[in-house]
Amino acid sequence: MTDTLVPVFDLGGVFIDWNPMYLFRKLFKTEKDALWFHQNICTLDWNLEFDAGEIYSEGAAKLITRFPKYWREIQAYDLRWKETLGGFIQGTIDIHDELIEQKIPTFAITNFSWEKWISCLPDWPFLEKFDGVVVSGLEGLVKPDQRLYRVFSERYGIAAENCAFIDDSETNIISARKFGMHGIHFKEPIILRKELIALGLPLKAK
């Protein structure tokens, strides 16, 4: 490895803009109806079941048995999932590319359905540039569960104190810090760049 801290990234909200409301706004006539559906039917807590390994088609089918009136919209969450994605966060991709140019190994720990993660490989070229990725859906564990960080640390032989973990969720960062990692709460790439430079990573100041 290297004496430099190893950067470990989250994906959604750090590399890619993800928001189920992007899809729900297409399915409902009003913002109010779309938001109600997100808060009461296809919720973030429900989405975590996929991040923990649930198969999308099965999870959707189960939810439809509870809310058959919304079968079209629930099924769309599986069949039209890519419409929950916004654009790439280019500033983060630029940082990642600079780290790779400097021969710094990079990793990711992501709360992600294994099905959807594998489907993104052709469209997200930055994924294949990581030296390793821990996908929650394959481990049956989701952040902020510290066991997921332990899986990463043991699998790749990197001590927690040698990692700089970047996530847009403050809850996940707090958990990572308790595990022993350097935690960076991601807000925007310009700030992330400064924070990584402060930790000694070889990035250009901008």
C-alpha positions as CSV (number, residue, x, y, z in Angstrom):
1,M,0.0,0.0,0.0
2,T,1.2,3.5,0.8
3,D,1.9,5.7,3.8
4,T,-0.7,8.2,2.5
5,L,-4.3,7.8,3.8
6,V,-6.4,5.5,1.6
7,P,-9.5,7.3,0.3
8,V,-12.7,5.3,0.6
9,F,-15.8,6.8,-1.1
10,D,-19.5,6.4,-0.9
11,L,-21.2,6.5,-4.3
12,G,-24.7,7.9,-4.2
13,G,-24.7,11.6,-3.3
14,V,-20.9,11.7,-3.8
15,F,-20.3,10.5,-7.4
16,I,-23.8,10.4,-8.6
17,D,-26.9,12.5,-7.8
18,W,-29.6,10.0,-6.7
19,N,-33.1,11.0,-5.7
20,P,-36.3,8.8,-6.1
21,M,-38.3,12.0,-6.5
22,Y,-36.8,12.4,-10.0
23,L,-38.9,9.4,-11.0
24,F,-41.9,10.0,-8.8
25,R,-42.4,13.5,-10.3
26,K,-42.9,11.7,-13.6
27,L,-45.5,9.3,-12.1
28,F,-47.7,11.9,-10.3
29,K,-49.4,15.0,-11.5
30,T,-48.4,17.2,-8.5
31,E,-45.3,17.6,-6.3
32,K,-47.5,17.0,-3.3
33,D,-48.7,13.6,-4.6
34,A,-45.2,12.6,-5.5
35,L,-43.8,13.5,-2.1
36,W,-46.6,11.8,-0.3
37,F,-45.9,8.6,-2.3
38,H,-42.2,8.8,-1.4
39,Q,-42.9,9.5,2.3
40,N,-45.6,6.8,2.7
41,I,-45.2,4.1,0.1
42,C,-41.8,3.8,-1.6
43,T,-39.9,5.2,1.4
44,L,-36.2,5.5,2.0
45,D,-36.5,2.8,4.8
46,W,-38.1,0.5,2.2
47,N,-35.3,1.2,-0.2
48,L,-32.8,0.1,2.4
49,E,-34.2,-3.4,2.1
50,F,-32.7,-3.5,-1.4
51,D,-29.5,-2.1,-0.1
52,A,-29.5,-5.1,2.3
53,G,-29.9,-7.6,-0.5
54,E,-33.6,-7.8,-1.3
55,I,-34.4,-8.6,-4.9
56,Y,-36.1,-5.6,-6.5
57,S,-38.9,-7.6,-8.3
58,E,-39.7,-9.5,-5.0
59,G,-39.6,-6.3,-2.9
60,A,-41.9,-4.5,-5.3
61,A,-44.3,-7.5,-5.4
62,K,-44.5,-7.6,-1.6
63,L,-45.2,-3.9,-1.4
64,I,-47.9,-4.2,-4.1
65,T,-49.7,-6.7,-1.9
66,R,-50.0,-4.0,0.7
67,F,-50.8,-1.2,-1.7
68,P,-52.3,-2.7,-4.9
69,K,-53.8,0.6,-5.9
70,Y,-50.2,1.8,-6.6
71,W,-49.0,-1.3,-8.4
72,R,-47.9,0.7,-11.5
73,E,-45.9,3.3,-9.5
74,I,-44.3,0.7,-7.3
75,Q,-43.3,-1.5,-10.2
76,A,-41.9,1.5,-11.9
77,Y,-39.4,1.8,-9.0
78,D,-37.9,-1.4,-10.3
79,L,-38.4,-1.2,-14.0
80,R,-37.6,2.6,-14.3
81,W,-35.0,2.7,-11.5
82,K,-32.4,4.5,-13.6
83,E,-34.8,7.5,-13.7
84,T,-34.0,8.1,-10.0
85,L,-30.6,9.1,-11.1
86,G,-29.5,12.7,-11.8
87,G,-26.1,13.6,-13.3
88,F,-22.6,12.8,-12.3
89,I,-20.9,14.9,-9.7
90,Q,-18.0,15.8,-12.0
91,G,-15.9,17.4,-9.3
92,T,-15.7,14.2,-7.4
93,I,-14.8,12.2,-10.5
94,D,-12.0,14.7,-11.2
95,I,-10.6,14.2,-7.7
96,H,-10.8,10.4,-8.1
97,D,-9.0,10.6,-11.4
98,E,-6.2,12.8,-9.9
99,L,-5.8,10.3,-7.1
100,I,-5.5,7.4,-9.6
101,E,-2.9,9.4,-11.6
102,Q,-0.9,9.8,-8.4
103,K,-1.0,6.0,-7.9
104,I,-3.2,6.3,-4.8
105,P,-5.4,3.2,-4.3
106,T,-9.1,4.1,-4.0
107,F,-12.0,2.1,-2.7
108,A,-15.8,2.4,-2.1
109,I,-18.3,1.3,0.5
110,T,-21.8,1.8,-0.8
111,N,-25.3,1.1,0.3
112,F,-26.5,-0.3,-3.0
113,S,-28.7,-3.1,-4.4
114,W,-26.3,-5.6,-5.9
115,E,-28.6,-5.8,-8.9
116,K,-28.7,-2.1,-9.7
117,W,-25.0,-1.7,-8.9
118,I,-24.0,-4.3,-11.5
119,S,-26.3,-2.7,-14.0
120,C,-24.5,0.6,-13.6
121,L,-21.1,-0.7,-14.6
122,P,-21.5,0.0,-18.3
123,D,-22.7,3.6,-17.6
124,W,-20.5,4.7,-14.8
125,P,-16.9,4.4,-16.0
126,F,-15.4,5.5,-12.7
127,L,-16.6,2.3,-11.0
128,E,-14.0,0.1,-12.7
129,K,-11.2,2.4,-11.6
130,F,-11.6,1.5,-7.9
131,D,-9.2,-1.0,-6.4
132,G,-12.2,-2.6,-4.6
133,V,-15.8,-2.0,-3.8
134,V,-17.9,-3.2,-0.8
135,V,-21.6,-3.4,-1.9
136,S,-24.1,-3.6,1.0
137,G,-26.5,-5.7,-1.0
138,L,-23.9,-8.4,-1.4
139,E,-23.0,-8.4,2.3
140,G,-26.4,-8.2,3.8
141,L,-25.3,-5.2,5.9
142,V,-26.0,-1.5,5.4
143,K,-24.3,1.6,6.6
144,P,-24.1,2.9,9.4
145,D,-23.7,-0.7,10.7
146,Q,-20.0,-0.8,11.6
147,R,-19.8,-4.4,10.6
148,L,-19.8,-3.2,7.0
149,Y,-16.7,-1.1,7.6
150,R,-15.1,-4.2,9.3
151,V,-15.9,-6.3,6.1
152,F,-14.0,-3.6,4.1
153,S,-11.0,-3.4,6.5
154,E,-10.6,-7.2,6.7
155,R,-11.1,-7.9,3.0
156,Y,-8.6,-5.4,1.8
157,G,-6.2,-5.5,4.7
158,I,-6.4,-1.8,5.5
159,A,-6.6,-0.6,9.1
160,A,-9.4,1.8,9.9
161,E,-7.0,4.5,11.0
162,N,-5.4,4.4,7.5
163,C,-8.7,5.2,5.7
164,A,-10.3,8.6,4.8
165,F,-14.0,7.7,4.4
166,I,-16.1,10.1,2.4
167,D,-20.0,10.0,2.6
168,D,-22.8,12.4,2.2
169,S,-24.6,11.0,5.2
170,E,-23.5,12.4,8.5
171,T,-24.8,9.3,10.3
172,N,-22.6,7.1,8.3
173,I,-19.6,9.4,8.9
174,I,-20.2,9.3,12.7
175,S,-20.3,5.5,12.6
176,A,-17.1,5.3,10.5
177,R,-15.3,7.6,13.0
178,K,-16.4,5.4,15.8
179,F,-14.9,2.5,13.9
180,G,-11.6,4.4,13.7
181,M,-11.7,5.9,10.2
182,H,-11.0,9.5,9.3
183,G,-14.5,10.7,8.3
184,I,-15.3,13.4,5.8
185,H,-18.9,14.5,5.5
186,F,-19.3,15.3,1.8
187,K,-21.0,18.5,0.9
188,E,-19.4,19.5,-2.4
189,P,-16.3,18.6,-4.4
190,I,-14.5,21.9,-3.7
191,I,-14.6,21.4,0.0
192,L,-13.8,17.7,-0.3
193,R,-10.6,18.6,-2.3
194,K,-9.5,21.0,0.5
195,E,-10.2,18.4,3.2
196,L,-8.3,15.7,1.4
197,I,-5.3,18.0,0.8
198,A,-5.3,18.8,4.5
199,L,-5.0,15.1,5.2
200,G,-2.0,14.9,3.0
201,L,-3.4,13.5,-0.2
202,P,-1.6,14.7,-3.4
203,L,-4.3,16.8,-5.1
204,K,-4.0,20.1,-6.8
205,A,-5.3,23.1,-4.9
206,K,-8.2,24.8,-6.7
